[in-house]
Amino acid sequence: MKEALFYQKLDGAVRCGLCNHFCRITPGKRGICGVRENQDGELKTLVYGRLIAMNVDPIEKKPLYHFLPGSLSYSIATVGCNFRCKHCQNADISQLPADAHRIAGEVVEPEEVVASALQAGVQSISYTYTEPTIFFEYALDVAVLAQQAGLKNVFVSNGYMSQEAVLAISPYLDAVNVDLKGDSGFYRQVCGAELEPVKQNIRLLWDLGIWVEVTTLVIPGYNDSEDQLREIARFLASVDRDMPWHVTAFYPTYKLRDARRTSAGDLRRALQAGREAGLRYVYAGNIPGESDQTICPQCGEVLVDRYAMRTLRNSVVEGGCPSCHTPIAGRW
């Protein structure tokens, strides 16, 4: 069992500094994530090398549309999460330590992950499905080896890492998709977290030169008001109008079964909010055919055609539009 990074000893208790919950953990207890435990005054990670999922996915599934389009990514996860989202679509693994107090997973060393990724012929490793923050020590060790092997590293994250953790992983991190879930009330009511650290990390990651795309799952009656959608869009535009925003469709699941499914009309309202805020690249997901093309913001040419989370055609040439030569933001 591996000692955790980012913690302070407090007379028997410990203060975890991995994420913005900053849990104070007494002996024998675990943090909110359910996978970091105070064992005799030392903080241990319970999920180092304990993979619950290993799959090869299209990079578009993350979703990342402006990062190595058409490539494959070796995707890994452990159990656990530092959020308690009532609408979690992977609750069977993300909430396993919290709901069942159980740590599951197959022991896989970092070297084995990288070897498997290379054998699969992918261009990147994605730390995804649950929350990579909570298996940070393992993710960091894998990421260092992956970079040495010529692979890119991708986080799909709720964005709740502490600044110290962001800075530690940043030299090895190439792209991140961050969930920006709603307003402050939504975060407190539905996720058990705060909004501001997520916004701060989106800005920090972008400023560090890491490619960032943002996803918002649009949940009718919870985070889909005009004001809520505009607030998110305006914030992203204040960071950079080139940051892609994915608005995706919700279906009732886990502890949030009272909300209706997201309609195509709901997503179109979100698309409109993004465009009105000045965002250049806004995408609708989970509903095939609903605005998943990349279009040149200058001349309107369709540059990337996608369907069902796969790139069908990529016409971007040397990072730009082949017709008008306008630079297209991303890592092509």
C-alpha positions as CSV (number, residue, x, y, z in Angstrom):
1,M,0.0,0.0,0.0
2,K,1.5,3.3,-1.1
3,E,1.8,6.4,1.0
4,A,-0.2,9.3,-0.4
5,L,1.2,12.6,-1.7
6,F,0.0,16.0,-0.5
7,Y,-0.9,15.6,3.1
8,Q,0.0,17.1,6.5
9,K,0.2,15.3,9.9
10,L,-2.0,16.8,12.6
11,D,-1.5,15.0,15.9
12,G,-2.8,11.6,14.7
13,A,-5.2,13.1,12.2
14,V,-4.0,14.1,8.7
15,R,-5.0,16.9,6.3
16,C,-5.3,15.7,2.7
17,G,-4.2,18.3,0.2
18,L,-4.9,16.4,-3.0
19,C,-8.2,18.1,-3.8
20,N,-10.2,21.1,-2.8
21,H,-12.1,19.3,-0.1
22,F,-8.9,19.3,2.0
23,C,-10.3,16.5,4.2
24,R,-9.3,16.2,7.8
25,I,-9.0,12.4,8.3
26,T,-8.8,10.8,11.7
27,P,-7.1,7.4,12.3
28,G,-8.8,4.5,10.6
29,K,-11.0,6.8,8.6
30,R,-11.1,7.7,4.9
31,G,-11.6,10.9,3.0
32,I,-14.6,11.9,1.0
33,C,-13.2,10.0,-2.0
34,G,-13.3,6.7,0.0
35,V,-9.9,5.6,-1.2
36,R,-7.4,7.6,1.0
37,E,-7.1,6.3,4.5
38,N,-5.4,7.4,7.7
39,Q,-3.4,4.4,8.8
40,D,-1.6,5.1,12.1
41,G,-1.1,8.7,11.3
42,E,0.0,8.1,7.7
43,L,-2.2,8.8,4.7
44,K,-2.3,5.8,2.3
45,T,-3.8,5.5,-1.1
46,L,-5.9,2.3,-1.3
47,V,-6.2,2.2,-5.1
48,Y,-2.6,2.4,-6.3
49,G,-2.4,0.0,-9.3
50,R,-5.9,-1.4,-8.7
51,L,-7.5,-0.9,-12.1
52,I,-11.3,-1.4,-12.4
53,A,-11.3,-0.6,-16.1
54,M,-9.0,-0.8,-19.1
55,N,-10.3,-0.1,-22.5
56,V,-9.3,1.4,-25.9
57,D,-11.6,4.3,-26.8
58,P,-11.7,6.8,-29.6
59,I,-10.4,10.1,-28.3
60,E,-13.7,11.7,-29.2
61,K,-15.4,9.7,-26.4
62,K,-13.7,11.7,-23.7
63,P,-14.9,14.0,-25.4
64,L,-11.9,15.7,-27.0
65,Y,-12.6,17.1,-30.5
66,H,-9.5,19.3,-31.0
67,F,-6.9,16.9,-29.7
68,L,-5.5,14.2,-32.0
69,P,-8.9,13.7,-33.8
70,G,-9.4,10.2,-35.1
71,S,-6.8,8.7,-32.7
72,L,-7.3,6.0,-30.1
73,S,-6.7,6.3,-26.3
74,Y,-5.9,3.6,-23.8
75,S,-8.4,4.4,-21.0
76,I,-7.9,3.4,-17.3
77,A,-9.7,3.9,-14.0
78,T,-9.7,2.8,-10.4
79,V,-12.8,2.9,-8.1
80,G,-13.7,6.1,-6.2
81,C,-14.5,9.7,-6.7
82,N,-14.3,12.9,-4.6
83,F,-17.7,14.0,-5.8
84,R,-21.1,12.6,-4.8
85,C,-23.0,13.4,-8.0
86,K,-26.6,12.2,-7.9
87,H,-26.6,11.8,-11.6
88,C,-23.3,9.9,-12.0
89,Q,-23.4,7.6,-15.0
90,N,-20.5,5.5,-13.7
91,A,-21.7,5.2,-10.1
92,D,-21.2,1.5,-10.1
93,I,-17.5,2.1,-10.0
94,S,-17.1,5.7,-8.9
95,Q,-19.2,5.3,-5.8
96,L,-18.2,1.7,-4.9
97,P,-16.0,2.7,-2.0
98,A,-18.6,5.1,-0.6
99,D,-21.7,3.0,-1.2
100,A,-20.3,-0.4,-0.4
101,H,-17.0,0.5,1.4
102,R,-15.2,-1.8,-1.0
103,I,-12.0,-1.5,-3.0
104,A,-12.0,-3.6,-6.2
105,G,-9.7,-3.8,-9.1
106,E,-7.0,-5.8,-10.8
107,V,-3.4,-5.1,-9.8
108,V,-1.6,-3.6,-12.8
109,E,1.8,-1.9,-12.5
110,P,2.5,1.4,-14.3
111,E,4.9,-0.3,-16.7
112,E,2.2,-2.8,-17.7
113,V,-0.2,0.0,-18.5
114,V,2.3,1.7,-20.8
115,A,3.2,-1.6,-22.5
116,S,-0.4,-2.4,-23.1
117,A,-1.0,1.0,-24.6
118,L,1.9,0.7,-26.9
119,Q,0.8,-2.8,-28.0
120,A,-2.7,-1.4,-28.7
121,G,-1.2,1.2,-31.1
122,V,-2.8,4.2,-29.4
123,Q,-1.5,7.7,-29.2
124,S,-2.5,8.5,-25.6
125,I,-3.4,7.2,-22.2
126,S,-6.6,8.6,-20.7
127,Y,-7.3,8.6,-17.0
128,T,-11.1,8.6,-17.0
129,Y,-14.4,6.9,-16.2
130,T,-14.2,7.8,-12.4
131,E,-11.9,10.7,-11.3
132,P,-8.2,10.6,-11.9
133,T,-7.5,13.0,-9.0
134,I,-8.3,10.2,-6.5
135,F,-5.8,7.8,-8.1
136,F,-3.2,10.6,-8.5
137,E,-0.1,8.8,-7.3
138,Y,-0.7,6.0,-9.8
139,A,-1.7,8.3,-12.6
140,L,1.4,10.4,-12.1
141,D,3.7,7.3,-12.2
142,V,2.0,6.0,-15.4
143,A,2.1,9.5,-17.0
144,V,5.8,9.9,-16.5
145,L,6.5,6.5,-18.2
146,A,3.9,7.3,-20.9
147,Q,5.7,10.5,-21.8
148,Q,9.0,8.8,-21.9
149,A,7.5,6.2,-24.3
150,G,6.1,9.0,-26.6
151,L,2.5,8.8,-25.6
152,K,0.3,11.7,-24.6
153,N,-1.6,11.9,-21.3
154,V,-5.2,12.9,-21.0
155,F,-7.3,13.6,-17.9
156,V,-11.1,13.5,-17.9
157,S,-11.8,15.3,-14.6
158,N,-14.2,17.1,-12.4
159,G,-11.5,19.8,-12.0
160,Y,-11.3,19.7,-8.2
161,M,-7.6,19.0,-7.8
162,S,-5.7,21.3,-5.5
163,Q,-3.4,23.8,-7.2
164,E,-0.4,21.8,-5.8
165,A,-1.7,18.7,-7.6
166,V,-2.3,20.5,-10.8
167,L,1.2,21.9,-10.8
168,A,2.7,18.5,-10.0
169,I,1.0,16.7,-13.0
170,S,1.2,19.6,-15.5
171,P,4.6,18.7,-17.0
172,Y,3.2,15.3,-18.1
173,L,-0.4,16.3,-19.0
174,D,-1.2,17.1,-22.6
175,A,-5.0,17.5,-22.5
176,V,-7.9,17.7,-20.1
177,N,-11.6,17.5,-20.4
178,V,-13.2,19.2,-17.4
179,D,-16.8,18.8,-16.3
180,L,-18.3,22.2,-15.6
181,K,-21.5,21.0,-14.2
182,G,-23.6,24.0,-13.3
183,D,-23.8,27.0,-10.9
184,S,-22.9,27.1,-7.3
185,G,-26.2,25.9,-6.1
186,F,-26.0,22.9,-8.4
187,Y,-22.6,21.9,-7.2
188,R,-23.7,22.1,-3.5
189,Q,-27.0,20.3,-4.0
190,V,-26.2,17.7,-6.6
191,C,-22.4,17.1,-6.3
192,G,-21.4,17.9,-2.8
193,A,-18.7,20.4,-3.9
194,E,-18.0,24.0,-4.7
195,L,-17.9,25.7,-8.1
196,E,-15.1,28.2,-7.7
197,P,-12.2,25.7,-7.5
198,V,-13.3,24.1,-10.7
199,K,-13.4,27.5,-12.5
200,Q,-10.0,28.4,-11.1
201,N,-8.5,25.1,-12.3
202,I,-9.9,25.5,-15.8
203,R,-8.2,28.8,-16.1
204,L,-5.0,27.5,-14.5
205,L,-4.8,24.5,-16.8
206,W,-5.3,26.7,-19.9
207,D,-2.7,29.2,-18.7
208,L,-0.2,26.3,-18.2
209,G,-0.5,25.5,-21.9
210,I,-2.5,22.2,-21.4
211,W,-5.2,21.7,-24.0
212,V,-8.6,22.1,-22.3
213,E,-12.1,21.2,-23.4
214,V,-15.1,21.6,-21.2
215,T,-18.3,19.4,-20.9
216,T,-21.6,20.3,-19.3
217,L,-24.3,17.6,-19.0
218,V,-27.5,19.5,-19.5
219,I,-30.1,18.3,-16.9
220,P,-33.6,19.7,-17.4
221,G,-34.8,21.5,-14.3
222,Y,-31.4,21.4,-12.6
223,N,-28.8,23.3,-14.7
224,D,-30.6,24.2,-17.9
225,S,-32.0,27.7,-17.3
226,E,-31.0,30.4,-19.7
227,D,-29.1,32.2,-16.9
228,Q,-27.2,29.1,-15.9
229,L,-26.2,28.2,-19.4
230,R,-25.1,31.8,-20.2
231,E,-23.1,32.0,-16.9
232,I,-21.1,28.9,-18.0
233,A,-20.6,30.1,-21.6
234,R,-19.5,33.6,-20.5
235,F,-17.0,32.2,-18.1
236,L,-15.4,30.0,-20.7
237,A,-15.3,32.9,-23.2
238,S,-13.6,34.9,-20.5
239,V,-10.8,32.3,-20.4
240,D,-10.5,32.0,-24.1
241,R,-13.1,31.9,-26.9
242,D,-11.1,29.1,-28.5
243,M,-11.9,26.7,-25.7
244,P,-14.3,24.0,-27.0
245,W,-17.6,23.5,-25.0
246,H,-19.5,20.2,-25.2
247,V,-23.1,20.2,-24.1
248,T,-24.3,16.7,-23.6
249,A,-27.6,14.9,-23.0
250,F,-28.7,13.5,-19.7
251,Y,-30.7,10.4,-19.0
252,P,-32.2,9.6,-15.6
253,T,-29.8,7.4,-13.5
254,Y,-28.4,6.6,-10.0
255,K,-30.1,9.0,-7.5
256,L,-31.4,11.5,-10.0
257,R,-34.3,9.8,-11.7
258,D,-36.9,12.6,-11.3
259,A,-35.4,14.7,-14.1
260,R,-36.5,14.1,-17.7
261,R,-34.1,13.2,-20.5
262,T,-32.4,16.1,-22.3
263,S,-34.1,16.9,-25.6
264,A,-32.5,18.1,-28.8
265,G,-34.2,21.4,-28.1
266,D,-32.5,21.7,-24.7
267,L,-29.1,21.2,-26.4
268,R,-29.9,23.7,-29.0
269,R,-30.6,26.3,-26.3
270,A,-27.2,25.5,-24.8
271,L,-25.5,25.8,-28.2
272,Q,-27.1,29.2,-28.7
273,A,-25.9,30.3,-25.3
274,G,-22.3,29.4,-26.2
275,R,-22.5,31.1,-29.6
276,E,-23.9,34.3,-28.1
277,A,-21.1,34.3,-25.6
278,G,-18.6,34.3,-28.4
279,L,-17.3,30.7,-28.1
280,R,-16.0,29.6,-31.5
281,Y,-16.4,25.8,-31.0
282,V,-19.6,24.6,-29.3
283,Y,-20.7,20.9,-29.7
284,A,-23.8,18.9,-28.8
285,G,-23.2,15.4,-27.7
286,N,-25.2,12.2,-27.2
287,I,-27.6,13.1,-29.9
288,P,-26.1,12.0,-33.3
289,G,-26.1,14.7,-35.9
290,E,-26.6,17.5,-33.5
291,S,-23.7,19.9,-34.1
292,D,-20.7,17.7,-33.9
293,Q,-18.8,19.2,-36.8
294,T,-15.8,21.5,-36.5
295,I,-16.4,24.5,-38.6
296,C,-13.9,27.3,-39.5
297,P,-15.0,30.3,-37.6
298,Q,-13.8,32.6,-40.4
299,C,-15.1,31.1,-43.6
300,G,-17.6,28.5,-42.4
301,E,-16.0,25.5,-44.1
302,V,-16.6,22.1,-42.4
303,L,-13.2,21.0,-41.3
304,V,-13.9,17.9,-39.2
305,D,-16.9,15.6,-39.7
306,R,-17.9,13.3,-36.9
307,Y,-20.6,10.8,-36.2
308,A,-21.2,8.7,-33.0
309,M,-18.0,9.9,-31.3
310,R,-15.8,9.1,-34.2
311,T,-14.0,11.3,-36.7
312,L,-15.0,10.6,-40.3
313,R,-13.0,13.3,-42.0
314,N,-10.3,15.7,-40.8
315,S,-9.4,18.5,-43.2
316,V,-7.3,20.6,-40.9
317,V,-3.9,21.3,-42.5
318,E,-1.0,22.3,-40.2
319,G,-3.4,23.5,-37.6
320,G,-5.4,25.7,-40.0
321,C,-8.3,25.9,-42.4
322,P,-7.2,24.7,-45.9
323,S,-9.4,27.3,-47.5
324,C,-8.7,30.6,-45.7
325,H,-5.7,29.5,-43.6
326,T,-7.3,30.7,-40.3
327,P,-5.6,28.9,-37.4
328,I,-7.9,26.4,-35.7
329,A,-7.2,26.0,-32.0
330,G,-6.2,22.6,-30.8
331,R,-3.5,19.9,-31.0
332,W,-3.8,18.5,-34.5
